[in-house]
C-alpha cells in the first residue's frame, strides 16, 4: 500500500519560497509515496490551504488522515507542536527554532548543525549530509560563462536589494527575481532581469554566470550542490549561520546586513572589486539524499 504524507510548509504574504522548494525536493526524494503540500496561503494552486494557527481541531483531524507528516515551519505555539507530536509518524525540519522534541524524526540540514545541535526526538539527522535540494541542482554540467555576476535576492526580496544593486552593479551583471519583489512594477520592463524563472531557466542562468551574489537561505544550498562560488548577504537571523558556515567551511564570503542596506551594497561591490571572481571552493561531495532517505524509510517502517 502506498503511503500518504502531508508536508506543512511556511508560505504566506509572498515569503516562504525556500520552504516550498524544499517540499519539491522531498517529493522527488520520496518518489514511492504520495506527498501533498499544505501552506497558510495557496501556492500556485499546488497546495491545500491550511492556517494551522487558527483551528487546532481541524489541524489534528486533518493530519491523522495521513500516514506521516513533515513539518517545515517556524511555528511558535507549543500547542501546535504537541498536536504534531501526537501523530504516530511526525517528521520535523527544524533549522531555526531548534526545539527539544518529545518524539519524531528531526532534520536540520544546515551546515555545521552536527557540531553543535543536541540529539532530540526519536532520530536526529543534523548537518550537510541531510541537506536536500531538487535533483537537477546535483547535475554538474559545464556552460560557457556569459555574465560576470548573477544577483539573486530570494522570492520576495523584503529589503528591496534588487533596485539598489541594479543601479550600481558591474555591467553585464544579471538579476534573477520574481514578480513578488517590491521593485517588480518599477523594473519589470528593464533588461538583464529574469523574472519568474522555472528551475531549468534558473540553473542555466546560474551556470552561465561566473559568480553569484545571493541572500542566504535555501538558495545557498542549491548553489553549493551545483559547485558554484558565491557571496551571501544575510539579513534574517535564521540565515546567519548559513552564511557564516559556508564562509568558514567552504571559503565563501558573507556580508551581514546590520540594518543599513546602502552599506551592504557598498561593502558587496567593494568586495567584488578586491577579490578574484573565482573563490576556492571545497567541492565536498553532495549526495542525492541517500542518508536522508534511509533515515526517513527507517522511521516510517
C-alpha positions as CSV (number, residue, x, y, z in Angstrom):
1,X,0.0,0.0,0.0
2,X,1.4,3.4,-1.0
3,X,2.0,5.7,2.0
4,X,0.4,9.2,2.0
5,X,2.2,12.1,3.7
6,X,1.3,15.8,4.3
7,X,4.1,18.4,4.1
8,X,3.3,21.5,6.0
9,X,5.4,24.5,4.8
10,X,5.5,28.1,5.7
11,X,4.3,30.2,2.8
12,X,2.4,33.4,3.3
13,X,2.5,37.0,2.3
14,X,4.9,36.2,-0.5
15,X,7.5,34.7,1.8
16,X,8.5,31.0,2.1
17,X,9.6,30.1,-1.4
18,X,12.5,28.2,0.1
19,X,10.1,26.0,2.1
20,X,8.1,25.2,-1.0
21,X,11.2,24.4,-3.0
22,X,12.2,22.1,-0.2
23,X,8.9,20.3,-0.4
24,X,9.5,19.8,-4.1
25,X,12.9,18.2,-3.2
26,X,11.4,15.9,-0.6
27,X,8.7,14.9,-3.1
28,X,11.4,13.9,-5.6
29,X,13.3,12.0,-2.8
30,X,10.3,10.1,-1.7
31,X,9.1,9.2,-5.1
32,X,7.4,6.0,-3.9
33,X,4.9,7.8,-1.6
34,X,2.2,10.4,-2.2
35,X,3.3,13.7,-0.6
36,X,0.8,16.6,-0.5
37,X,1.6,20.2,0.3
38,X,-0.2,22.4,2.8
39,X,0.5,26.1,3.2
40,X,-1.0,29.1,5.0
41,X,-1.7,30.7,1.6
42,X,-2.3,28.9,-1.7
43,X,0.9,28.4,-3.6
44,X,0.4,28.5,-7.4
45,X,-2.6,26.1,-7.0
46,X,-0.2,23.3,-5.8
47,X,-1.1,23.4,-2.2
48,X,-4.1,23.0,0.1
49,X,-4.8,26.0,2.3
50,X,-4.4,25.4,6.0
51,X,-3.9,28.1,8.5
52,X,-2.6,25.8,11.3
53,X,-2.5,28.7,13.8
54,X,-6.3,29.3,13.7
55,X,-8.1,25.9,14.0
56,X,-6.2,23.3,16.1
57,X,-9.1,20.8,15.9
58,X,-9.1,20.9,12.1
59,X,-5.4,20.6,12.1
60,X,-5.4,17.5,14.2
61,X,-8.3,15.9,12.3
62,X,-6.5,16.5,9.0
63,X,-3.0,15.2,9.8
64,X,-4.4,12.0,11.3
65,X,-5.6,11.1,7.8
66,X,-2.0,10.7,6.7
67,X,0.5,8.0,7.5
68,X,3.1,10.7,8.2
69,X,3.6,14.4,8.4
70,X,6.6,16.6,7.6
71,X,6.5,19.9,9.4
72,X,8.7,22.6,7.7
73,X,7.5,25.6,9.7
74,X,8.8,28.2,12.2
75,X,5.6,27.8,14.2
76,X,6.0,29.0,17.8
77,X,2.9,27.6,19.5
78,X,3.7,24.7,21.9
79,X,0.1,23.5,21.5
80,X,0.6,23.1,17.7
81,X,3.9,21.2,18.3
82,X,2.1,18.9,20.7
83,X,-0.5,18.1,18.1
84,X,2.2,17.2,15.6
85,X,4.0,15.1,18.2
86,X,0.8,13.1,18.8
87,X,0.9,11.9,15.2
88,X,2.3,8.4,15.0
89,X,4.9,9.4,12.4
90,X,5.9,13.1,12.7
91,X,9.0,14.5,10.9
92,X,10.2,18.0,11.8
93,X,12.5,20.0,9.6
94,X,13.9,22.3,12.3
95,X,16.7,24.6,11.2
96,X,15.6,27.7,13.2
97,X,13.7,27.1,16.4
98,X,16.0,24.2,17.4
99,X,13.5,22.7,19.9
100,X,13.8,19.6,22.1
101,X,11.1,17.3,20.8
102,X,9.4,14.5,22.8
103,X,9.4,12.3,19.7
104,X,9.7,12.2,15.9
105,X,12.4,12.3,13.2
106,X,14.2,15.7,13.5
107,X,16.1,17.0,10.5
108,X,18.4,20.0,10.4
109,X,20.4,20.0,7.2
110,X,22.2,23.3,7.8
111,X,25.9,23.5,7.5
112,X,27.7,22.6,10.8
113,X,24.5,21.6,12.6
114,X,26.0,18.3,13.5
115,X,28.8,20.1,15.5
116,X,26.6,21.8,18.0
117,X,23.0,20.6,18.0
118,X,21.9,18.2,20.7
119,X,20.2,14.9,19.8
120,X,16.4,15.1,20.2
121,X,13.2,13.3,19.3
122,X,13.5,9.6,18.2
123,X,16.0,10.1,15.5
124,X,18.2,13.2,14.8
125,X,19.7,14.0,11.4
126,X,22.0,17.0,11.5
127,X,24.4,18.6,9.1
128,X,25.0,18.8,5.3
129,X,24.7,15.1,4.9
130,X,21.0,15.6,5.5
131,X,20.6,18.7,3.4
132,X,18.4,18.3,0.3
133,X,17.7,20.3,-2.8
134,X,15.9,19.4,-6.0
135,X,17.6,16.7,-8.1
136,X,18.6,19.0,-11.0
137,X,20.9,21.0,-8.9
138,X,23.1,18.0,-8.3
139,X,23.8,17.5,-12.1
140,X,27.2,19.0,-12.7
141,X,27.1,20.4,-16.3
142,X,29.5,22.9,-17.8
143,X,28.4,26.0,-19.5
144,X,30.1,28.9,-21.3
145,X,30.3,31.9,-19.0
146,X,28.4,34.9,-20.3
147,X,27.9,37.0,-17.2
148,X,30.4,38.0,-14.6
149,X,27.8,38.2,-11.8
150,X,24.3,36.9,-11.1
151,X,22.3,38.6,-8.3
152,X,19.6,36.6,-6.5
153,X,17.6,38.1,-3.6
154,X,15.0,35.4,-2.8
155,X,11.4,35.1,-3.8
156,X,10.1,38.3,-2.3
157,X,13.3,40.5,-1.7
158,X,11.9,42.2,1.5
159,X,15.0,44.5,1.7
160,X,14.5,45.7,-1.9
161,X,18.1,44.9,-2.7
162,X,17.2,44.5,-6.4
163,X,16.6,48.1,-7.0
164,X,19.8,49.2,-5.2
165,X,22.1,46.7,-6.9
166,X,20.5,47.1,-10.3
167,X,21.5,50.8,-10.2
168,X,25.2,50.1,-9.2
169,X,26.2,46.6,-10.1
170,X,29.0,46.0,-12.7
171,X,27.9,46.0,-16.4
172,X,26.7,42.7,-17.8
173,X,25.5,41.5,-14.4
174,X,22.2,39.7,-14.4
175,X,19.4,39.6,-11.9
176,X,17.1,36.7,-11.1
177,X,13.9,37.8,-9.4
178,X,10.2,37.2,-9.1
179,X,7.1,39.3,-9.6
180,X,6.7,39.1,-5.8
181,X,9.7,41.5,-5.4
182,X,8.7,45.1,-4.4
183,X,10.5,46.6,-7.3
184,X,8.8,44.4,-9.9
185,X,6.4,47.1,-11.2
186,X,9.2,49.7,-11.4
187,X,11.7,47.4,-13.1
188,X,9.6,44.8,-14.9
189,X,10.5,46.1,-18.4
190,X,14.2,46.6,-17.7
191,X,16.8,44.4,-19.4
192,X,19.1,42.0,-17.6
193,X,16.4,41.0,-15.1
194,X,14.9,37.5,-15.5
195,X,11.5,37.3,-13.8
196,X,9.8,34.2,-12.5
197,X,12.2,31.7,-14.0
198,X,11.5,28.0,-13.8
199,X,14.1,25.6,-12.4
200,X,15.7,24.9,-15.8
201,X,16.0,28.6,-16.6
202,X,17.3,29.4,-13.2
203,X,20.0,26.7,-13.3
204,X,21.0,27.7,-16.9
205,X,21.5,31.3,-15.9
206,X,23.5,30.4,-12.8
207,X,25.7,28.1,-14.9
208,X,26.4,30.9,-17.3
209,X,27.4,33.3,-14.5
210,X,30.9,33.3,-13.1
211,X,29.9,34.3,-9.6
212,X,26.7,34.6,-7.6
213,X,25.6,37.1,-5.0
214,X,22.6,35.8,-3.1
215,X,20.7,36.4,0.1
216,X,21.2,33.4,2.4
217,X,18.8,30.6,2.8
218,X,17.8,27.6,0.6
219,X,19.5,29.2,-2.4
220,X,22.9,28.8,-0.8
221,X,22.3,25.0,-0.6
222,X,21.3,24.9,-4.2
223,X,24.4,26.8,-5.3
224,X,26.5,24.5,-3.1
225,X,25.0,21.5,-4.8
226,X,26.0,23.0,-8.2
227,X,29.5,23.7,-7.0
228,X,29.0,27.4,-7.7
229,X,31.1,30.1,-5.9
230,X,29.0,32.7,-4.1
231,X,28.8,35.7,-1.8
232,X,25.9,35.6,0.7
233,X,24.1,38.6,2.1
234,X,22.4,37.8,5.5
235,X,19.5,39.9,6.7
236,X,17.5,37.2,8.5
237,X,18.8,36.0,11.9
238,X,17.8,32.4,11.0
239,X,20.1,32.6,7.9
240,X,23.2,34.0,9.7
241,X,24.6,30.6,10.5
242,X,24.2,29.5,6.8
243,X,26.2,32.4,5.5
244,X,28.9,32.2,8.2
245,X,29.0,28.4,8.0
246,X,29.7,28.5,4.2
247,X,32.3,31.2,4.8
248,X,34.2,29.1,7.4
249,X,33.8,25.7,5.8
250,X,33.8,26.4,2.0
251,X,35.7,29.7,1.6
252,X,32.6,31.7,0.5
253,X,32.2,35.3,1.6
254,X,29.4,36.6,3.8
255,X,28.2,40.1,4.5
256,X,25.7,40.6,7.3
257,X,23.1,43.4,6.9
258,X,23.1,45.3,10.2
259,X,20.2,47.5,9.1
260,X,21.9,49.8,6.6
261,X,21.1,48.4,3.1
262,X,23.2,51.1,1.4
263,X,26.2,50.0,3.4
264,X,25.5,46.4,2.3
265,X,25.6,47.5,-1.3
266,X,28.8,49.4,-0.8
267,X,30.5,46.5,1.0
268,X,29.4,43.9,-1.5
269,X,30.6,45.8,-4.6
270,X,33.8,46.7,-2.8
271,X,34.3,43.0,-2.0
272,X,33.8,42.1,-5.7
273,X,36.4,44.6,-6.7
274,X,39.0,43.4,-4.2
275,X,38.8,39.6,-4.6
276,X,39.1,37.3,-7.7
277,X,35.8,36.2,-9.1
278,X,36.5,32.5,-8.6
279,X,36.8,31.7,-4.9
280,X,38.4,28.5,-3.6
281,X,35.6,26.0,-3.2
282,X,36.0,22.8,-1.4
283,X,33.9,20.6,-3.6
284,X,32.5,18.5,-0.9
285,X,30.7,15.5,-2.3
286,X,27.0,16.3,-2.1
287,X,24.8,13.2,-2.2
288,X,21.3,12.9,-3.6
289,X,19.9,12.4,-0.1
290,X,20.8,8.8,0.4
291,X,21.4,9.1,4.1
292,X,18.3,11.2,4.5
293,X,16.1,8.8,2.6
294,X,17.4,5.9,4.6
295,X,16.6,7.7,7.8
296,X,13.1,8.5,6.6
297,X,12.4,5.0,5.3
298,X,13.6,3.5,8.6
299,X,11.4,5.9,10.6
300,X,8.3,5.2,8.5
301,X,8.8,1.4,8.6
